[in-house]
């Protein structure tokens, strides 16, 4: 019997690996491909799972840690302060002034209201790691 080979995205190790499936086992290749290979976004749940595996934390503690981490970043940015994560990068708020724009459906001119936007600038160590992967 010949086994079929599929690509599997390992969410813990963040890499794509092949795996063999015996005949008779049905795998929806299109659905598998879309969900596992193309959607390579790191989620809060995956971060918590890594804390559980690498630091042996209980699940509730890991999830609480991740939620607290992101809440701290969000509340700091909300106050208008910069978040500096050494070796990773900086999050900061930038003020955008009101400016003229157009409604793409109607072509009508509208004024885009002033707002605050969050920006992220990768640190040198992160940029070096990303450049090394290419």
C-alpha positions in Angstrom: 0.0 0.0 0.0 1.3 3.4 -1.0 1.0 6.2 1.6 0.2 9.8 0.5 2.3 12.7 1.7 0.9 15.9 3.0 2.5 19.1 4.4 1.7 19.8 8.0 2.2 23.1 9.8 3.6 22.4 13.3 2.2 25.3 15.3 4.5 24.7 18.3 7.8 24.6 16.3 6.5 27.0 13.7 7.7 25.0 10.7 6.2 23.0 7.9 6.9 19.3 7.9 5.7 16.5 5.6 3.7 13.5 7.0 2.5 10.3 5.5 -1.1 9.1 5.5 -2.2 5.5 5.0 -4.7 4.7 2.2 -8.3 4.9 3.4 -7.7 7.8 5.7 -9.4 10.9 4.3 -7.7 14.3 4.6 -9.3 17.3 3.1 -6.2 18.6 1.4 -7.7 22.0 0.4 -9.0 22.7 3.9 -5.8 21.3 5.5 -3.7 23.5 3.2 -5.6 26.7 3.9 -5.8 26.3 7.6 -2.4 24.9 8.4 0.0 26.1 5.7 -1.2 29.5 4.6 -2.4 30.8 7.9 0.9 31.1 9.8 -0.2 33.7 12.3 1.0 33.4 15.9 -2.0 33.6 18.2 -2.5 34.2 21.9 -3.4 30.6 22.3 -0.2 29.4 20.6 1.9 31.7 22.8 0.2 30.3 25.9 0.8 26.7 24.6 4.5 27.5 24.2 4.6 28.8 27.8 3.0 25.6 29.0 5.5 23.4 27.1 8.7 25.4 27.7 8.1 26.7 31.2 5.8 24.0 32.5 3.2 26.5 33.5 -0.4 25.5 34.2 -2.7 26.4 31.4 -4.7 29.0 33.4 -1.4 30.7 34.5 0.0 30.8 30.9 -3.2 32.3 29.5 -3.4 34.8 32.3 0.3 35.8 31.7 -0.3 36.3 28.0 -3.5 38.3 28.6 -1.7 40.5 31.2 1.3 41.0 28.9 -0.9 42.3 26.0 -3.1 44.3 28.4 -0.1 46.1 29.8 1.1 47.0 26.3 -2.3 48.2 25.3 -2.9 50.3 28.4 0.6 51.9 28.2 -0.1 52.9 24.5 -3.5 54.1 25.5 -1.9 56.6 27.9 0.3 57.8 25.0 3.5 56.2 26.3 6.1 54.3 24.2 6.6 50.6 24.8 10.2 49.6 24.3 11.0 45.9 24.3 14.8 45.6 24.2 16.0 43.3 21.4 12.5 43.2 19.9 11.2 46.7 19.0 9.2 49.7 19.9 5.4 50.4 19.9 4.4 54.0 19.8 1.4 56.2 19.0 1.5 58.7 16.2 -1.0 61.5 15.7 -2.5 61.8 12.3 -4.0 65.2 11.4 -7.3 65.7 9.6 -6.9 65.4 5.9 -9.0 65.4 2.7 -9.9 62.1 1.2 -12.4 60.5 -1.1 -15.1 57.9 -0.8 -13.9 55.1 -3.1 -17.5 54.1 -4.1 -18.9 57.5 -4.8 -15.8 59.6 -5.4 -17.2 62.2 -3.0 -14.7 64.3 -1.1 -14.7 63.7 2.6 -12.6 64.9 5.5 -10.8 62.1 7.3 -10.9 62.8 11.0 -7.7 63.2 13.1 -6.7 60.1 15.0 -4.0 58.2 16.8 -2.4 55.2 15.1 -0.1 52.5 16.7 3.2 51.9 14.9 5.8 49.3 15.5 9.5 49.6 14.6 11.5 46.4 14.8 14.7 46.6 16.8 18.1 45.8 15.3 18.3 42.3 16.8 14.9 41.4 15.4 15.8 42.8 12.0 19.0 40.9 11.9 17.2 37.6 12.8 14.6 38.2 10.1 17.3 39.1 7.5 19.3 36.0 8.3 16.2 33.8 7.5 16.1 34.9 3.8 
